Amino acid sequence: MNRKLFLSSLALAGASIPSLNLWATAAPANALESSRHPKIPPYLKKGDTIGITCPAGFITMEEILPSVKLMESWGFQVKIGQTVGAKDFTFGGTVAERAADLQLMMDDKEVKAIMCARGGYGAVSIIDLLDFKHFVSHPKWIIGFSDITLLHCHLNSNFKIASIHSKMCNSFPSEWALADPIQIETILSIRQALAGQDLRYKSPFNEFNRMGEVQGVLIGGNLSIIENLAGSNSDINTNGKILFLEDTGEYLYGIDRMFWNLKRSGKLTKLKGLIIGGFKIKPENEGEEFGKTIEEIVLEKVTMYKYPVCFDFPVGHQKSNFALKCGVKHALTVGKQGSILTSIG
């Protein structure tokens, strides 16, 4: 396969990409964060370069082309990592290849943001091989979700560097003109996050929601990944934070077990707020039903705490998976009309 480090700009058939507002308003970037606050990487401007790499699962060059075309139509250049198209069983290259490719992207002065091509599994095998010395001095946005939750947690726990939890290359529609509205809005939310806009998302009222208004730094991601990080140097500190969680392909009893882990390890004790996103549940065998819903599982673990809890938030392994700025202060309002999450930075 003939890989190019830079793909030339690919104009989209004489029409600009529609810009949906998604409740977003422009906000200036603050490049002078104090040591007490999260480090916000510089927001992107036209002409900046986004790198694409595979720290986890395998993906082909053909599969990432829709994302490349769209990001270039936004005015960005795209740099393709050597792991795109590489394959080592289910992984996007060997451990050494994936670590080296991500390291190159982290150290490359021209790359202003790094989009992980897809999730799957594998980031845990490379995290301890990475050198963050240059990255800490020159932070840049790392983008992705699912298995990439590991990178979000590691950056926040060790360096307080913000990152973007969002869809990745494998979620971009192959034909933009045929994409449904929620696909368009979620993909455009990535551009809005990279541009430094305040993001404001709404979710519908859920009878199990617990009301309240709070502010705090937003952290979280995939529940099973977060549980797996317990006791490691990528483990998260949830005290005073707004925690969001999602997962896929788990049985209800497995989700219950993981929430018990969060409770027993103190991760639910001093939260400012809890956001529950999409949970795709494996079907249960007849006669072996667990007997509790997601809402019941969660509320059982937080019944003694008073912070707001929001269900059905548009994040997770689903079409309604909007970009969230991890490590950035947010305001959460859970009320009778639904829930609103707004970034403040």
DRENROTOR-134279 format. One line per 2 residues: number of its first residue (from 1); their letters; for each residue x, y, z of C-alpha. Coordinates in pm, whole numbers, plus 50000, padded with zeros to 5 digits. Example, Ala and Ser with C-alpha at 12.3 -4.5 7.8 and 13.67 -1.06 7.14 Angstrom:
<pts>
1 = as = 51230/49550/50780; 51367/49894/50714
</pts>
This chain:
<pts>
1 = mn = 50000/50000/50000; 50133/50337/49898
3 = rk = 50090/50558/50203; 50144/50934/50185
5 = lf = 50239/51129/50492; 50009/51405/50378
7 = ls = 49696/51364/50171; 49619/51645/49934
9 = sl = 49306/51848/49998; 48998/51679/49855
11 = al = 48727/51931/49774; 48374/51808/49825
13 = ag = 48193/51835/49490; 48146/52208/49494
15 = as = 47944/52225/49813; 48044/52318/50165
17 = ip = 47967/52093/50459; 47656/52210/50644
19 = sl = 47726/52366/50982; 47476/52266/51250
21 = nl = 47473/52488/51555; 47438/52205/51812
23 = wa = 47376/52473/52078; 47742/52584/52052
25 = ta = 47884/52933/52084; 48238/53052/52023
27 = ap = 48471/53087/52320; 48832/53204/52331
29 = an = 49103/52953/52415; 49292/53010/52737
31 = al = 49653/52916/52676; 49770/53026/53022
33 = es = 49618/52763/53248; 49767/52765/53596
35 = sr = 49905/52451/53756; 49582/52424/53958
37 = hp = 49369/52395/53646; 49358/52151/53355
39 = ki = 49599/52217/53071; 49397/52302/52763
41 = pp = 49584/52219/52439; 49576/52495/52177
43 = yl = 49257/52493/51975; 49292/52435/51603
45 = kk = 49272/52685/51319; 49251/52634/50945
47 = gd = 49570/52490/50802; 49657/52296/51119
49 = ti = 49739/51927/51093; 49546/51636/51245
51 = gi = 49734/51308/51272; 49562/50970/51244
53 = tc = 49706/50664/51418; 49594/50322/51543
55 = pa = 49688/50266/51908; 49441/49980/51935
57 = gf = 49246/49800/51662; 49314/49751/51292
59 = it = 49168/49971/51017; 49239/50007/50644
61 = me = 49333/50318/50450; 49011/50287/50253
63 = ei = 48804/50290/50571; 48952/50618/50698
65 = lp = 48915/50810/50369; 48567/50953/50450
67 = sv = 48706/51106/50771; 49013/51238/50588
69 = kl = 48803/51404/50318; 48571/51563/50569
71 = me = 48844/51696/50798; 49024/51840/50498
73 = sw = 48700/52009/50390; 48705/52176/50733
75 = gf = 49037/52337/50638; 49273/52097/50817
77 = qv = 49562/51897/50678; 49574/51527/50763
79 = ki = 49882/51321/50840; 49846/50945/50813
81 = gq = 50038/50730/51059; 50224/50416/50962
83 = tv = 49981/50200/51162; 49690/50280/50930
85 = ga = 49665/49968/50716; 49912/49778/50934
87 = kd = 49779/49456/51087; 49889/49221/51361
89 = ft = 49592/48991/51409; 49317/49220/51546
91 = fg = 49560/49503/51622; 49672/49798/51410
93 = gt = 50030/49671/51408; 50253/49516/51670
95 = va = 50290/49666/52017; 50618/49826/51912
97 = er = 50470/49966/51590; 50164/50113/51760
99 = aa = 50368/50268/52040; 50621/50415/51795
101 = dl = 50351/50560/51568; 50164/50730/51853
103 = ql = 50495/50858/51993; 50583/51013/51657
105 = mm = 50246/51187/51646; 50286/51313/52003
107 = dd = 50633/51453/51933; 50565/51593/51583
109 = ke = 50553/51973/51610; 50339/51998/51297
111 = vk = 50062/51777/51438; 49817/51980/51649
113 = ai = 49566/51701/51724; 49573/51322/51712
115 = mc = 49266/51127/51609; 49268/50758/51698
117 = ar = 49137/50573/51395; 48928/50328/51595
119 = gg = 48895/50162/51934; 48873/49790/51988
121 = yg = 49145/49673/52222; 49517/49738/52262
123 = av = 49596/50080/52411; 49679/49923/52747
125 = si = 49970/49734/52590; 50144/50052/52474
127 = id = 50066/50311/52742; 50374/50236/52954
129 = ll = 50602/50254/52649; 50514/50615/52575
131 = df = 50729/50912/52674; 50509/51211/52758
133 = kh = 50792/51456/52830; 50759/51654/52506
135 = fv = 50382/51614/52502; 50343/51771/52845
137 = sh = 50540/52076/52733; 50350/52096/52403
139 = pk = 50008/51937/52463; 49776/51858/52175
141 = wi = 49425/51716/52150; 49392/51338/52156
143 = ig = 49059/51227/52013; 48866/50901/52052
145 = fs = 48651/50686/52279; 48593/50325/52387
147 = di = 48941/50172/52432; 49084/50525/52401
149 = tl = 48929/50596/52742; 49264/50474/52872
151 = lh = 49445/50769/52712; 49188/51019/52844
153 = ch = 49224/50882/53196; 49605/50867/53181
155 = ln = 49633/51226/53056; 49399/51357/53323
157 = sn = 49541/51157/53614; 49907/51222/53543
159 = fk = 49923/51555/53361; 49580/51725/53384
161 = ia = 49583/51759/53006; 49242/51791/52841
163 = si = 49136/51561/52558; 48831/51491/52341
165 = hs = 48605/51190/52391; 48428/51144/52058
167 = km = 48367/50932/51755; 48668/50823/51551
169 = cn = 48751/50762/51185; 48552/50439/51166
171 = sf = 48233/50628/51264; 48241/50890/50987
173 = ps = 47965/50832/50728; 48091/50702/50394
175 = ew = 47854/50938/50210; 47792/51266/50389
177 = al = 47491/51353/50175; 47318/51032/50286
179 = ad = 47402/51059/50655; 47114/51104/50898
181 = pi = 47092/51423/51110; 47228/51270/51431
183 = qi = 47537/51139/51248; 47597/51484/51104
185 = et = 47555/51660/51439; 47786/51422/51626
187 = il = 48062/51447/51366; 48034/51826/51350
189 = si = 48064/51836/51729; 48424/51714/51686
191 = rq = 48503/52018/51473; 48334/52245/51727
193 = al = 48539/52095/52010; 48864/52132/51816
195 = ag = 48777/52494/51731; 48739/52590/52097
197 = qd = 48365/52634/52108; 48167/52587/52426
199 = lr = 47960/52271/52381; 47608/52252/52522
201 = yk = 47421/51924/52505; 47069/51834/52608
203 = sp = 46925/51498/52704; 46558/51419/52763
205 = fn = 46390/51383/53099; 46423/51040/53257
207 = ef = 46204/50951/53555; 46507/50800/53729
209 = nr = 46713/51121/53701; 46817/51289/54026
211 = mg = 46784/51667/54012; 47053/51924/54082
213 = ev = 47295/52183/53944; 47672/52145/53980
215 = qg = 48002/52245/53823; 48319/52040/53800
217 = vl = 48584/51895/53572; 48440/51631/53339
219 = ig = 48610/51291/53323; 48505/50941/53226
221 = gn = 48440/50715/52931; 48404/50341/52895
223 = ls = 48309/50174/53224; 48497/49847/53167
225 = ii = 48816/50033/53074; 48791/50254/53383
227 = en = 48742/49949/53604; 49045/49783/53442
229 = la = 49264/50084/53530; 49206/50048/53905
231 = gs = 49535/50045/54094; 49742/50143/53789
233 = ns = 49912/50477/53724; 49631/50555/53480
235 = di = 49362/50520/53748; 49130/50820/53781
237 = nt = 49064/51043/54079; 48694/51125/54077
239 = ng = 48683/51356/54380; 48503/51678/54290
241 = ki = 48453/51565/53929; 48155/51509/53703
243 = lf = 48187/51146/53590; 48032/51015/53267
245 = le = 48009/50644/53185; 47904/50426/52892
247 = dt = 47961/50068/52777; 47868/49806/52519
249 = ge = 47847/49431/52491; 47814/49362/52865
251 = yl = 47565/49159/53062; 47364/49335/53330
253 = yg = 47538/49138/53603; 47875/49250/53463
255 = id = 47767/49612/53472; 47646/49565/53829
257 = rm = 47983/49415/53923; 48170/49708/53772
259 = fw = 47953/49962/53954; 48020/49777/54280
261 = nl = 48390/49818/54201; 48343/50194/54157
263 = kr = 48150/50215/54482; 48389/50002/54690
265 = sg = 48695/50183/54556; 48546/50521/54653
267 = kl = 48502/50652/54300; 48133/50732/54357
269 = tk = 48175/50890/54700; 48282/51250/54633
271 = lk = 48149/51312/54284; 47995/51643/54183
273 = gl = 47764/51465/53940; 47713/51137/53753
275 = ii = 47618/51106/53386; 47505/50772/53243
277 = gg = 47530/50742/52865; 47445/50457/52632
279 = fk = 47469/50098/52755; 47423/49821/52500
281 = ik = 47327/49514/52698; 47386/49154/52596
283 = pe = 47062/48956/52591; 47008/48734/52892
285 = ne = 46930/48364/52883; 46576/48273/52976
287 = ge = 46558/48178/53339; 46886/48357/53422
289 = ef = 46761/48715/53420; 46953/48954/53645
291 = gk = 46641/49134/53759; 46759/49497/53759
293 = ti = 46769/49771/53499; 47064/50002/53436
295 = ee = 46886/50274/53631; 46827/50045/53928
297 = iv = 47188/49924/53924; 47322/50279/53930
299 = le = 47083/50428/54185; 47145/50141/54425
301 = kv = 47516/50233/54434; 47462/50607/54485
303 = tm = 47159/50613/54711; 47356/50756/55006
305 = yk = 47504/51042/54800; 47324/51363/54709
307 = yp = 47471/51469/54375; 47264/51487/54053
309 = vc = 47242/51180/53831; 47153/51196/53463
311 = fd = 47046/50900/53248; 47017/50866/52868
313 = fp = 47293/51114/52792; 47402/51116/52423
315 = vg = 47743/50953/52461; 47858/50597/52397
317 = hq = 47859/50320/52137; 47563/50465/51951
319 = ks = 47481/50720/51684; 47419/50992/51943
321 = nf = 47779/51005/52064; 47874/51371/52089
323 = al = 48221/51513/52147; 48302/51584/52512
325 = kc = 48606/51773/52639; 48755/51554/52911
327 = gv = 48949/51736/53180; 48761/52061/53118
329 = kh = 48524/52228/53363; 48154/52177/53288
331 = al = 47819/52279/53431; 47556/52005/53471
333 = tv = 47188/52081/53527; 46945/51794/53579
335 = gk = 46586/51917/53597; 46227/51840/53517
337 = qg = 46274/51942/53152; 46577/51717/53103
339 = si = 46950/51759/53148; 47199/52010/53011
341 = lt = 47577/51974/53009; 47780/52283/52914
343 = si = 48156/52312/52882; 48323/52608/53052
345 = g = 48663/52630/52883
</pts>
